[in-house]
Amino acid sequence: MVERRQKPIPVTNQERALLEEQKLLYEKSTGDSGDWGKFLENIALLGLAALGIYAIAKATQRTQQSVDVNCAVCSKDFVMAVSTVSLKIVHTKCPYCQSELVVNLGNTQS
């Protein structure tokens, strides 16, 4: 059986030098050496984790149009965005249990 070769990834000399530098730093800190596949897999996973953390941080940023809501059915908290129109009562769905809620905003907006 013939082993399939990995396809080369086209990179510029500058990109190659940067990857080599990062791989050396990775090898120093982890003790792993020589395996480009393992290095690239770990770097990709770390990048995805960083993107996930960034997305969570952006999603939890509060604005003047953000209101904290507690679902009366499942008791979980979530953030609801409201328009700049001054509404007193808003109809929405809980993102967790999908229950329909009527939220009394009153003076909760800043």
N, CA, C and O atoms as a GROMACS GRO file, in nm:
protein
  440
    1MET      N    1   0.084  -0.118   0.000
    1MET     CA    2   0.000   0.000   0.000
    1MET      C    3   0.089   0.124   0.000
    1MET      O    4   0.184   0.133   0.078
    2VAL      N    5   0.059   0.217  -0.085
    2VAL     CA    6   0.136   0.339  -0.098
    2VAL      C    7   0.084   0.442   0.001
    2VAL      O    8  -0.036   0.468   0.006
    3GLU      N    9   0.174   0.500   0.080
    3GLU     CA   10   0.135   0.605   0.174
    3GLU      C   11   0.114   0.735   0.099
    3GLU      O   12   0.193   0.772   0.012
    4ARG      N   13   0.006   0.803   0.132
    4ARG     CA   14  -0.022   0.932   0.069
    4ARG      C   15   0.065   1.038   0.133
    4ARG      O   16   0.079   1.044   0.255
    5ARG      N   17   0.124   1.121   0.050
    5ARG     CA   18   0.204   1.233   0.100
    5ARG      C   19   0.114   1.351   0.131
    5ARG      O   20   0.011   1.372   0.067
    6GLN      N   21   0.156   1.426   0.229
    6GLN     CA   22   0.082   1.548   0.260
    6GLN      C   23   0.107   1.649   0.150
    6GLN      O   24   0.217   1.657   0.094
    7LYS      N   25   0.004   1.726   0.119
    7LYS     CA   26   0.020   1.830   0.018
    7LYS      C   27   0.095   1.946   0.078
    7LYS      O   28   0.068   1.984   0.192
    8PRO      N   29   0.189   2.004   0.005
    8PRO     CA   30   0.262   2.120   0.059
    8PRO      C   31   0.170   2.242   0.065
    8PRO      O   32   0.082   2.261  -0.019
    9ILE      N   33   0.193   2.323   0.166
    9ILE     CA   34   0.117   2.446   0.182
    9ILE      C   35   0.202   2.560   0.128
    9ILE      O   36   0.314   2.580   0.175
   10PRO      N   37   0.153   2.634   0.030
   10PRO     CA   38   0.233   2.743  -0.025
   10PRO      C   39   0.246   2.858   0.075
   10PRO      O   40   0.146   2.916   0.118
   11VAL      N   41   0.369   2.890   0.113
   11VAL     CA   42   0.396   3.002   0.202
   11VAL      C   43   0.513   3.082   0.147
   11VAL      O   44   0.598   3.030   0.076
   12THR      N   45   0.514   3.210   0.180
   12THR     CA   46   0.624   3.295   0.138
   12THR      C   47   0.744   3.272   0.230
   12THR      O   48   0.730   3.207   0.334
   13ASN      N   49   0.859   3.323   0.193
   13ASN     CA   50   0.979   3.309   0.277
   13ASN      C   51   0.959   3.375   0.412
   13ASN      O   52   1.005   3.323   0.514
   14GLN      N   53   0.892   3.489   0.415
   14GLN     CA   54   0.866   3.561   0.540
   14GLN      C   55   0.773   3.478   0.629
   14GLN      O   56   0.796   3.467   0.750
   15GLU      N   57   0.669   3.421   0.571
   15GLU     CA   58   0.578   3.337   0.648
   15GLU      C   59   0.649   3.212   0.701
   15GLU      O   60   0.626   3.170   0.814
   16ARG      N   61   0.735   3.153   0.617
   16ARG     CA   62   0.810   3.035   0.658
   16ARG      C   63   0.902   3.066   0.776
   16ARG      O   64   0.911   2.988   0.870
   17ALA      N   65   0.969   3.182   0.770
   17ALA     CA   66   1.058   3.222   0.879
   17ALA      C   67   0.980   3.244   1.009
   17ALA      O   68   1.025   3.204   1.116
   18LEU      N   69   0.863   3.306   0.998
   18LEU     CA   70   0.778   3.328   1.116
   18LEU      C   71   0.731   3.195   1.175
   18LEU      O   72   0.732   3.176   1.296
   19LEU      N   73   0.689   3.102   1.088
   19LEU     CA   74   0.646   2.970   1.135
   19LEU      C   75   0.761   2.896   1.204
   19LEU      O   76   0.742   2.833   1.308
   20GLU      N   77   0.880   2.902   1.145
   20GLU     CA   78   0.997   2.836   1.205
   20GLU      C   79   1.026   2.894   1.343
   20GLU      O   80   1.055   2.820   1.437
   21GLU      N   81   1.020   3.026   1.354
   21GLU     CA   82   1.045   3.093   1.483
   21GLU      C   83   0.943   3.049   1.588
   21GLU      O   84   0.979   3.018   1.701
   22GLN      N   85   0.816   3.047   1.549
   22GLN     CA   86   0.712   3.006   1.642
   22GLN      C   87   0.723   2.858   1.679
   22GLN      O   88   0.696   2.820   1.793
   23LYS      N   89   0.764   2.776   1.583
   23LYS     CA   90   0.781   2.633   1.610
   23LYS      C   91   0.895   2.611   1.710
   23LYS      O   92   0.884   2.526   1.798
   24LEU      N   93   1.002   2.686   1.697
   24LEU     CA   94   1.113   2.675   1.792
   24LEU      C   95   1.069   2.716   1.932
   24LEU      O   96   1.106   2.652   2.030
   25LEU      N   97   0.991   2.824   1.942
   25LEU     CA   98   0.938   2.866   2.073
   25LEU      C   99   0.847   2.759   2.131
   25LEU      O  100   0.852   2.731   2.251
   26TYR      N  101   0.764   2.699   2.046
   26TYR     CA  102   0.674   2.592   2.089
   26TYR      C  103   0.755   2.472   2.140
   26TYR      O  104   0.724   2.416   2.245
   27GLU      N  105   0.857   2.434   2.066
   27GLU     CA  106   0.940   2.319   2.106
   27GLU      C  107   1.010   2.345   2.239
   27GLU      O  108   1.020   2.256   2.323
   28LYS      N  109   1.059   2.468   2.258
   28LYS     CA  110   1.125   2.503   2.384
   28LYS      C  111   1.030   2.492   2.502
   28LYS      O  112   1.066   2.438   2.607
   29SER      N  113   0.907   2.541   2.485
   29SER     CA  114   0.813   2.545   2.597
   29SER      C  115   0.746   2.411   2.625
   29SER      O  116   0.708   2.384   2.739
   30THR      N  117   0.730   2.326   2.523
   30THR     CA  118   0.659   2.199   2.544
   30THR      C  119   0.749   2.077   2.549
   30THR      O  120   0.711   1.975   2.604
   31GLY      N  121   0.868   2.087   2.492
   31GLY     CA  122   0.956   1.971   2.485
   31GLY      C  123   0.931   1.883   2.363
   31GLY      O  124   1.010   1.793   2.335
   32ASP      N  125   0.821   1.908   2.290
   32ASP     CA  126   0.794   1.834   2.166
   32ASP      C  127   0.887   1.888   2.058
   32ASP      O  128   0.916   2.008   2.054
   33SER      N  129   0.933   1.800   1.969
   33SER     CA  130   1.019   1.852   1.862
   33SER      C  131   1.001   1.773   1.734
   33SER      O  132   0.972   1.654   1.735
   34GLY      N  133   1.020   1.844   1.624
   34GLY     CA  134   1.028   1.781   1.494
   34GLY      C  135   0.898   1.758   1.419
   34GLY      O  136   0.901   1.753   1.296
   35ASP      N  137   0.786   1.744   1.486
   35ASP     CA  138   0.662   1.707   1.419
   35ASP      C  139   0.582   1.832   1.380
   35ASP      O  140   0.516   1.892   1.464
   36TRP      N  141   0.589   1.869   1.252
   36TRP     CA  142   0.519   1.986   1.204
   36TRP      C  143   0.368   1.969   1.213
   36TRP      O  144   0.297   2.065   1.244
   37GLY      N  145   0.319   1.849   1.187
   37GLY     CA  146   0.175   1.824   1.192
   37GLY      C  147   0.118   1.851   1.331
   37GLY      O  148   0.015   1.917   1.344
   38LYS      N  149   0.187   1.801   1.434
   38LYS     CA  150   0.141   1.822   1.572
   38LYS      C  151   0.147   1.970   1.608
   38LYS      O  152   0.056   2.023   1.671
   39PHE      N  153   0.255   2.036   1.567
   39PHE     CA  154   0.270   2.179   1.594
   39PHE      C  155   0.155   2.258   1.530
   39PHE      O  156   0.092   2.340   1.595
   40LEU      N  157   0.130   2.232   1.400
   40LEU     CA  158   0.025   2.307   1.330
   40LEU      C  159  -0.114   2.277   1.386
   40LEU      O  160  -0.199   2.365   1.392
   41GLU      N  161  -0.137   2.152   1.428
   41GLU     CA  162  -0.265   2.116   1.489
   41GLU      C  163  -0.286   2.193   1.620
   41GLU      O  164  -0.394   2.247   1.644
   42ASN      N  165  -0.183   2.196   1.704
   42ASN     CA  166  -0.194   2.267   1.832
   42ASN      C  167  -0.212   2.416   1.813
   42ASN      O  168  -0.291   2.479   1.884
   43ILE      N  169  -0.141   2.473   1.719
   43ILE     CA  170  -0.154   2.617   1.692
   43ILE      C  171  -0.294   2.649   1.640
   43ILE      O  172  -0.353   2.750   1.678
   44ALA      N  173  -0.347   2.564   1.552
   44ALA     CA  174  -0.482   2.586   1.499
   44ALA      C  175  -0.584   2.577   1.612
   44ALA      O  176  -0.675   2.660   1.618
   45LEU      N  177  -0.571   2.479   1.700
   45LEU     CA  178  -0.665   2.466   1.812
   45LEU      C  179  -0.656   2.585   1.906
   45LEU      O  180  -0.758   2.634   1.955
   46LEU      N  181  -0.534   2.633   1.932
   46LEU     CA  182  -0.517   2.750   2.018
   46LEU      C  183  -0.580   2.873   1.953
   46LEU      O  184  -0.642   2.955   2.022
   47GLY      N  185  -0.566   2.886   1.822
   47GLY     CA  186  -0.627   2.998   1.751
   47GLY      C  187  -0.778   2.993   1.758
   47GLY      O  188  -0.843   3.096   1.779
   48LEU      N  189  -0.835   2.873   1.741
   48LEU     CA  190  -0.980   2.860   1.751
   48LEU      C  191  -1.029   2.891   1.891
   48LEU      O  192  -1.133   2.954   1.909
   49ALA      N  193  -0.954   2.847   1.992
   49ALA     CA  194  -0.990   2.876   2.131
   49ALA      C  195  -0.987   3.026   2.156
   49ALA      O  196  -1.076   3.081   2.220
   50ALA      N  197  -0.882   3.093   2.104
   50ALA     CA  198  -0.871   3.238   2.122
   50ALA      C  199  -0.988   3.309   2.053
   50ALA      O  200  -1.042   3.406   2.108
   51LEU      N  201  -1.028   3.263   1.935
   51LEU     CA  202  -1.142   3.324   1.866
   51LEU      C  203  -1.271   3.304   1.946
   51LEU      O  204  -1.354   3.395   1.954
   52GLY      N  205  -1.286   3.187   2.004
   52GLY     CA  206  -1.405   3.160   2.086
   52GLY      C  207  -1.412   3.249   2.207
   52GLY      O  208  -1.519   3.301   2.242
   53ILE      N  209  -1.299   3.268   2.272
   53ILE     CA  210  -1.293   3.354   2.391
   53ILE      C  211  -1.322   3.499   2.351
   53ILE      O  212  -1.392   3.571   2.423
   54TYR      N  213  -1.267   3.541   2.238
   54TYR     CA  214  -1.291   3.677   2.189
   54TYR      C  215  -1.440   3.697   2.158
   54TYR      O  216  -1.497   3.801   2.192
   55ALA      N  217  -1.503   3.598   2.095
   55ALA     CA  218  -1.645   3.609   2.062
   55ALA      C  219  -1.730   3.617   2.188
   55ALA      O  220  -1.826   3.694   2.194
   56ILE      N  221  -1.694   3.538   2.290
   56ILE     CA  222  -1.768   3.543   2.416
   56ILE      C  223  -1.752   3.680   2.482
   56ILE      O  224  -1.848   3.737   2.532
   57ALA      N  225  -1.630   3.732   2.480
   57ALA     CA  226  -1.605   3.863   2.540
   57ALA      C  227  -1.683   3.972   2.468
   57ALA      O  228  -1.739   4.061   2.532
   58LYS      N  229  -1.687   3.966   2.335
   58LYS     CA  230  -1.763   4.066   2.259
   58LYS      C  231  -1.912   4.053   2.285
   58LYS      O  232  -1.983   4.154   2.291
   59ALA      N  233  -1.961   3.930   2.300
   59ALA     CA  234  -2.104   3.908   2.321
   59ALA      C  235  -2.150   3.956   2.457
   59ALA      O  236  -2.266   3.991   2.475
   60THR      N  237  -2.060   3.958   2.554
   60THR     CA  238  -2.100   3.998   2.689
   60THR      C  239  -2.078   4.147   2.716
   60THR      O  240  -2.107   4.195   2.825
   61GLN      N  241  -2.026   4.219   2.618
   61GLN     CA  242  -2.010   4.364   2.636
   61GLN      C  243  -2.147   4.430   2.645
   61GLN      O  244  -2.236   4.403   2.565
   62ARG      N  245  -2.162   4.515   2.740
   62ARG     CA  246  -2.290   4.583   2.762
   62ARG      C  247  -2.289   4.719   2.692
   62ARG      O  248  -2.187   4.788   2.686
   63THR      N  249  -2.404   4.755   2.641
   63THR     CA  250  -2.422   4.887   2.581
   63THR      C  251  -2.542   4.951   2.648
   63THR      O  252  -2.605   4.891   2.736
   64GLN      N  253  -2.574   5.072   2.607
   64GLN     CA  254  -2.692   5.139   2.662
   64GLN      C  255  -2.820   5.068   2.620
   64GLN      O  256  -2.924   5.084   2.683
   65GLN      N  257  -2.812   4.991   2.512
   65GLN     CA  258  -2.930   4.919   2.465
   65GLN      C  259  -2.935   4.776   2.519
   65GLN      O  260  -3.017   4.697   2.472
   66SER      N  261  -2.852   4.739   2.617
   66SER     CA  262  -2.851   4.605   2.676
   66SER      C  263  -2.928   4.603   2.806
   66SER      O  264  -2.918   4.694   2.888
   67VAL      N  265  -3.008   4.497   2.823
   67VAL     CA  266  -3.086   4.480   2.944
   67VAL      C  267  -3.067   4.337   2.994
   67VAL      O  268  -3.078   4.242   2.916
   68ASP      N  269  -3.037   4.320   3.122
   68ASP     CA  270  -3.028   4.188   3.181
   68ASP      C  271  -3.168   4.137   3.210
   68ASP      O  272  -3.248   4.207   3.272
   69VAL      N  273  -3.197   4.014   3.165
   69VAL     CA  274  -3.329   3.956   3.184
   69VAL      C  275  -3.313   3.821   3.253
   69VAL      O  276  -3.221   3.745   3.223
   70ASN      N  277  -3.404   3.791   3.347
   70ASN     CA  278  -3.408   3.661   3.412
   70ASN      C  279  -3.535   3.591   3.366
   70ASN      O  280  -3.645   3.642   3.383
   71CYS      N  281  -3.519   3.472   3.307
   71CYS     CA  282  -3.634   3.397   3.257
   71CYS      C  283  -3.715   3.345   3.375
   71CYS      O  284  -3.661   3.283   3.466
   72ALA      N  285  -3.846   3.370   3.372
   72ALA     CA  286  -3.934   3.325   3.480
   72ALA      C  287  -3.958   3.175   3.475
   72ALA      O  288  -4.001   3.116   3.574
   73VAL      N  289  -3.931   3.111   3.361
   73VAL     CA  290  -3.956   2.968   3.346
   73VAL      C  291  -3.835   2.884   3.387
   73VAL      O  292  -3.847   2.795   3.471
   74CYS      N  293  -3.718   2.914   3.328
   74CYS     CA  294  -3.598   2.832   3.356
   74CYS      C  295  -3.502   2.899   3.455
   74CYS      O  296  -3.404   2.838   3.496
   75SER      N  297  -3.530   3.022   3.493
   75SER     CA  298  -3.450   3.100   3.590
   75SER      C  299  -3.308   3.132   3.544
   75SER      O  300  -3.223   3.163   3.627
   76LYS      N  301  -3.281   3.125   3.416
   76LYS     CA  302  -3.148   3.160   3.365
   76LYS      C  303  -3.147   3.307   3.323
   76LYS      O  304  -3.248   3.361   3.278
   77ASP      N  305  -3.031   3.369   3.339
   77ASP     CA  306  -3.013   3.509   3.300
   77ASP      C  307  -2.961   3.516   3.157
   77ASP      O  308  -2.883   3.432   3.114
   78PHE      N  309  -3.005   3.619   3.085
   78PHE     CA  310  -2.951   3.647   2.952
   78PHE      C  311  -2.958   3.796   2.926
   78PHE      O  312  -3.030   3.869   2.994
   79VAL      N  313  -2.882   3.840   2.827
   79VAL     CA  314  -2.878   3.982   2.791
   79VAL      C  315  -2.967   4.001   2.668
   79VAL      O  316  -2.959   3.926   2.571
   80MET      N  317  -3.050   4.103   2.674
   80MET     CA  318  -3.138   4.134   2.563
   80MET      C  319  -3.103   4.273   2.510
   80MET      O  320  -3.086   4.368   2.587
   81ALA      N  321  -3.094   4.283   2.381
   81ALA     CA  322  -3.070   4.414   2.319
   81ALA      C  323  -3.205   4.476   2.286
   81ALA      O  324  -3.293   4.410   2.231
   82VAL      N  325  -3.220   4.602   2.319
   82VAL     CA  326  -3.344   4.674   2.288
   82VAL      C  327  -3.310   4.792   2.200
   82VAL      O  328  -3.199   4.845   2.204
   83SER      N  329  -3.407   4.832   2.122
   83SER     CA  330  -3.384   4.946   2.033
   83SER      C  331  -3.379   5.075   2.114
   83SER      O  332  -3.411   5.077   2.233
   84THR      N  333  -3.338   5.179   2.049
   84THR     CA  334  -3.328   5.309   2.117
   84THR      C  335  -3.466   5.369   2.142
   84THR      O  336  -3.480   5.466   2.217
   85VAL      N  337  -3.568   5.312   2.077
   85VAL     CA  338  -3.705   5.358   2.101
   85VAL      C  339  -3.739   5.324   2.245
   85VAL      O  340  -3.716   5.213   2.290
   86SER      N  341  -3.795   5.421   2.317
   86SER     CA  342  -3.823   5.398   2.459
   86SER      C  343  -3.950   5.315   2.475
   86SER      O  344  -4.061   5.368   2.481
   87LEU      N  345  -3.931   5.183   2.482
   87LEU     CA  346  -4.042   5.092   2.502
   87LEU      C  347  -4.052   5.057   2.650
   87LEU      O  348  -3.950   5.050   2.719
   88LYS      N  349  -4.171   5.037   2.698
   88LYS     CA  350  -4.190   4.998   2.838
   88LYS      C  351  -4.199   4.847   2.852
   88LYS      O  352  -4.150   4.790   2.949
   89ILE      N  353  -4.262   4.781   2.753
   89ILE     CA  354  -4.281   4.636   2.758
   89ILE      C  355  -4.234   4.576   2.626
   89ILE      O  356  -4.264   4.628   2.519
   90VAL      N  357  -4.158   4.464   2.636
   90VAL     CA  358  -4.103   4.398   2.517
   90VAL      C  359  -4.138   4.250   2.522
   90VAL      O  360  -4.132   4.186   2.627
   91HIS      N  361  -4.176   4.196   2.407
   91HIS     CA  362  -4.206   4.053   2.394
   91HIS      C  363  -4.080   3.987   2.335
   91HIS      O  364  -4.028   4.034   2.234
   92THR      N  365  -4.032   3.879   2.398
   92THR     CA  366  -3.912   3.811   2.352
   92THR      C  367  -3.920   3.663   2.385
   92THR      O  368  -4.015   3.618   2.449
   93LYS      N  369  -3.821   3.586   2.341
   93LYS     CA  370  -3.810   3.444   2.373
   93LYS      C  371  -3.682   3.420   2.450
   93LYS      O  372  -3.579   3.482   2.422
   94CYS      N  373  -3.687   3.331   2.548
   94CYS     CA  374  -3.568   3.292   2.623
   94CYS      C  375  -3.478   3.210   2.530
   94CYS      O  376  -3.525   3.116   2.467
   95PRO      N  377  -3.350   3.245   2.521
   95PRO     CA  378  -3.260   3.169   2.434
   95PRO      C  379  -3.230   3.028   2.486
   95PRO      O  380  -3.178   2.945   2.412
   96TYR      N  381  -3.262   3.001   2.611
   96TYR     CA  382  -3.233   2.870   2.670
   96TYR      C  383  -3.349   2.773   2.658
   96TYR      O  384  -3.332   2.662   2.608
   97CYS      N  385  -3.469   2.815   2.704
   97CYS     CA  386  -3.583   2.724   2.705
   97CYS      C  387  -3.688   2.757   2.599
   97CYS      O  388  -3.787   2.686   2.586
   98GLN      N  389  -3.667   2.864   2.524
   98GLN     CA  390  -3.756   2.909   2.416
   98GLN      C  391  -3.894   2.953   2.465
   98GLN      O  392  -3.987   2.964   2.385
   99SER      N  393  -3.908   2.978   2.593
   99SER     CA  394  -4.035   3.028   2.647
   99SER      C  395  -4.057   3.172   2.601
   99SER      O  396  -3.962   3.250   2.594
  100GLU      N  397  -4.181   3.205   2.572
  100GLU     CA  398  -4.214   3.342   2.536
  100GLU      C  399  -4.225   3.424   2.663
  100GLU      O  400  -4.290   3.383   2.759
  101LEU      N  401  -4.162   3.539   2.663
  101LEU     CA  402  -4.159   3.624   2.782
  101LEU      C  403  -4.208   3.765   2.747
  101LEU      O  404  -4.189   3.813   2.636
  102VAL      N  405  -4.269   3.827   2.842
  102VAL     CA  406  -4.302   3.969   2.833
  102VAL      C  407  -4.216   4.038   2.938
  102VAL      O  408  -4.229   4.012   3.058
  103VAL      N  409  -4.127   4.127   2.892
  103VAL     CA  410  -4.032   4.193   2.981
  103VAL      C  411  -4.074   4.336   3.002
  103VAL      O  412  -4.091   4.413   2.908
  104ASN      N  413  -4.092   4.371   3.129
  104ASN     CA  414  -4.126   4.508   3.166
  104ASN      C  415  -3.996   4.584   3.188
  104ASN      O  416  -3.926   4.560   3.286
  105LEU      N  417  -3.964   4.674   3.096
  105LEU     CA  418  -3.837   4.748   3.105
  105LEU      C  419  -3.844   4.859   3.210
  105LEU      O  420  -3.744   4.886   3.275
  106GLY      N  421  -3.956   4.921   3.226
  106GLY     CA  422  -3.970   5.028   3.324
  106GLY      C  423  -3.856   5.128   3.314
  106GLY      O  424  -3.837   5.187   3.208
  107ASN      N  425  -3.781   5.148   3.422
  107ASN     CA  426  -3.665   5.238   3.423
  107ASN      C  427  -3.534   5.162   3.425
  107ASN      O  428  -3.437   5.212   3.480
  108THR      N  429  -3.528   5.041   3.365
  108THR     CA  430  -3.404   4.964   3.369
  108THR      C  431  -3.302   5.011   3.270
  108THR      O  432  -3.184   4.979   3.284
  109GLN      N  433  -3.343   5.086   3.166
  109GLN     CA  434  -3.248   5.135   3.068
  109GLN      C  435  -3.169   5.251   3.124
  109GLN      O  436  -3.220   5.334   3.199
  110SER      N  437  -3.038   5.256   3.085
  110SER     CA  438  -2.952   5.367   3.131
  110SER      C  439  -2.968   5.485   3.040
  110SER      O  440  -2.904   5.588   3.062
   0.00000   0.00000   0.00000
